[in-house]
Amino acid sequence: MGEQPIFSTRAHVFQIDPNTKKNWVPTSKHAVTVSYFYDSTRNVYRIISLDGSKAIINSTITPNMTFTKTSQKFGQWADSRANTVYGLGFSSEHHLSKFAEKFQEFKEAARLAKEKSQEKMELTSTPSQHLATTLLLSVSEFDYSSSAISKHWEAELATLKGNNAKLTAALLESTANVKQWKQQLAAYQEEAERLHKRVTELECVSSQANAVHTHKTELNQTIQELEETLKVKEEEIERLKQEIDNARELQEQRDSLTQKLQEVEIRNKDLEGQLSDLEQRLEKSQNEQEAFRNNLKTLLEILDGKIFELTELRDNLAKLLECS
């Protein structure tokens, strides 16, 4: 099966300064993946970490190694074969404890594997063969299963690229109205990352001076304040987005009402025109009715006169008939 990862975590990686043997030198700019690997064909446990394509940890676990917690979030171990001391800064005490538990577990497994291998060699090998086998085992500890490691890190790199693409797409969706807030947010995040890294570095030597502990406390307080500020800014961004959405809805309502108002004004103008025309027609009709009444009155007066004349003519005719 080759070499397979059996446990992974993330941490800032350091190595002891080879010159001073006291100061820590960071070998990764950011937190990277640190994994335990097991080679079933050789029965070997190894700690491996890559920063890009560069191996910054390549340490074979032996029964003589000891992992030491130097603070709540920092631990270290010495690798005599690599002639260095590795240090790891974790984001929490829980992650440090978990890594330490795995170190002890795999260290014990390496001890048992070594004892079984020695017993087997003592039973089946001559002294010269025993020496040759020991040398071969020592050499095999430096023989890495590069293909398995490459596949693992290529998969992780692809995942990181995918996550990066998603983050980039999300950032591109930001609007112009919150651009300034996002720039401030990015600045705060960068400052928080820098302070987190600084805190990790300070934890490496926190046990050496009280002043460092005080500085660390101040930095942690600053980080907390920045995180609170980030939270406030994020809430402000959400509020601004909501206000933008509300403003857009109000603008759409305003545009709709404006259009309806224009339609009503046009309709009112049409009605006013119709009303004016009706008033003119009504006035004309009233004038015509008045003229008709006057004409009718004149006709009635003429008719009354004619009726009176006919009445007189009738009376005269009646008188004539009586006389004749």
Buried (B, 14 or more C-beta within 10 A) or exposed (E): EBBBBEBBBBBBBBBBEEEEEEEBBBBBEEBBBBBBBBBEEBBBBBBBBBBEEEEBBBBBBBEEBEBEBBBEBBBBBBBEEEEBBBBBBBBEEEBBBBBBEBBEBBBEBBBEBBEEBBEEBEEEBEEEEBEEBBEEBEEBBEEBBEEBBEEBBEEBBEEEEEEEEEEEEEEEEBEEEBEEBBEBBEEBEEBBBEBBBBBBBBBBBBEEEEEBBEBBEEBBEBBEEBEEBBEEBEEBBEEBBEEBEEEEEEEEEEEEEEEEEEEEEEEEEEEEEEEEEEEEEEEEEEEEEEEEEEEEEEEEEEEEEEEEEEEEEEEEEEEEEEEE
